[in-house]
């Protein structure tokens, strides 16, 4: 948690729900390093308002096992079914069992595994109503791509994205 004294908004940020997406974790950790240690430098002065006005709640690596094993899906046995591979992105309540079989199972029920239950605990401890923006960082997996936020201004959430960018 990065909590300035008089913050105006709360951003929840996570990365590493897919263990093979190392760039997302490393990029998030670099952003945290800059926010904590470098906003007084001229090169990063534009980020000073983020450090001074935004409370950040961060889970830098949702799936440590996935990180260590460079695995997108987490093997849980035998409770998950569907080849005993869990895509934790599919185990969240809003995305449970999203119909993309190649991406792995969402498990038998939302929040089934410790990693997703931890996300739920963190979000509930803050209070969903107190979170202004939530960002789930992904990247191209084993492809060397670097993203902090990937968005489409013309998508259904385009207005939310425009507000985030303008804030």
KAKA-V959817 format. One record per pair of residues at least 24 apart in sequence whose ideal C-beta (glycine too) atoms are under 8 Angstrom apart, sorted by the first residue. I is the first residue (numbers start at 1). GAP is how many residues later the second one is. D is the distance in Angstrom with one decimal. If there is no record, write none. Layout:
((I/GAP/D) (I/GAP/D))
This chain:
((1/54/7.2) (1/55/7.0) (1/56/5.6) (1/57/7.3) (2/30/7.3) (2/33/6.3) (2/34/6.9) (2/49/7.3) (2/52/7.9) (2/53/6.8) (2/54/4.2) (2/56/7.2) (3/52/4.8) (3/53/7.9) (4/47/6.8) (4/48/5.4) (4/49/6.7) (4/50/7.3) (4/51/6.7) (6/47/7.8) (7/46/6.0) (7/47/6.0) (7/48/4.1) (8/45/4.7) (8/46/7.1) (9/44/6.9) (9/45/5.4) (9/46/7.2) (9/123/4.2) (9/124/7.2) (9/158/6.7) (10/44/7.3) (10/45/4.6) (10/46/7.8) (10/47/6.6) (10/116/6.8) (10/120/5.6) (10/121/5.2) (10/122/5.4) (10/123/7.9) (11/43/5.5) (11/44/7.3) (11/45/5.3) (11/46/7.2) (11/120/7.7) (11/121/6.6) (11/122/5.0) (11/123/7.6) (11/124/6.7) (12/45/4.7) (12/46/7.9) (12/110/7.6) (12/111/6.7) (12/114/7.0) (12/119/5.0) (12/121/7.3) (12/122/4.4) (12/123/7.2) (13/43/6.2) (13/44/7.3) (13/45/5.0) (13/46/7.7) (13/121/7.6) (13/122/4.8) (13/124/6.9) (14/44/7.1) (14/45/4.2) (14/46/7.7) (14/48/5.5) (14/105/6.8) (14/121/7.5) (14/122/5.5) (14/123/6.8) (15/44/7.6) (15/45/5.9) (15/46/6.6) (15/47/7.2) (15/121/7.6) (15/122/3.8) (15/123/7.8) (16/43/7.8) (16/44/6.6) (16/45/3.7) (16/46/5.0) (16/47/5.7) (16/48/7.9) (16/50/7.0) (16/51/5.8) (16/121/7.9) (17/45/4.2) (17/46/5.8) (17/49/7.8) (17/71/5.1) (17/72/5.6) (17/98/7.5) (17/119/6.8) (17/121/7.7) (18/45/7.1) (18/48/6.3) (18/54/4.5) (18/55/8.0) (18/69/7.7) (18/70/7.6) (18/71/6.9) (18/120/6.6) (18/123/6.9) (19/44/4.8) (19/45/8.0) (19/46/6.7) (19/47/1.9) (19/48/4.6) (19/49/7.2) (19/50/6.1) (19/51/6.1) (19/52/4.9) (19/53/6.6) (19/55/7.5) (20/46/7.0) (20/50/4.9) (20/51/6.1) (20/52/4.8) (20/121/4.7) (20/122/5.8) (21/51/7.6) (21/116/7.8) (21/117/5.5) (21/118/4.7) (21/119/7.7) (21/120/5.6) (22/45/7.1) (22/48/7.5) (22/117/7.7) (23/116/4.0) (23/117/7.5) (23/121/6.7) (23/122/6.2) (23/123/5.2) (23/124/7.6) (24/113/4.0) (24/114/5.5) (24/115/4.4) (24/123/6.9) (25/35/5.9) (25/36/5.1) (25/42/6.7) (25/112/7.7) (27/110/6.8) (27/112/7.5) (27/119/5.5) (27/120/7.1) (27/121/5.7) (28/30/7.0) (28/32/5.4) (28/109/5.5) (28/120/7.4) (29/31/5.6) (31/117/6.4) (32/24/7.6) (32/26/6.3) (32/28/7.1) (57/65/6.6) (57/69/5.8) (57/74/7.6) (59/59/7.4) (59/60/6.7) (59/63/6.4) (62/26/6.8) (62/53/5.5) (62/56/7.5) (62/57/6.6) (63/25/6.2) (63/52/5.4) (70/72/7.6) (72/31/8.0) (72/32/7.2) (72/69/6.5) (73/30/8.0) (73/31/4.1) (74/39/6.9) (74/41/7.2) (76/31/7.6) (76/37/6.0) (79/28/7.7) (79/29/6.6) (79/33/7.3) (80/25/5.6) (80/27/5.1) (80/28/6.8) (80/32/7.4) (81/24/6.3) (81/26/7.9) (81/27/6.6) (86/26/7.7) (86/27/6.1) (88/25/6.7) (88/27/5.5) (88/28/5.5) (89/47/8.0) (91/25/4.6) (92/24/6.0) (92/27/7.1) (132/35/7.9) (133/31/5.5))
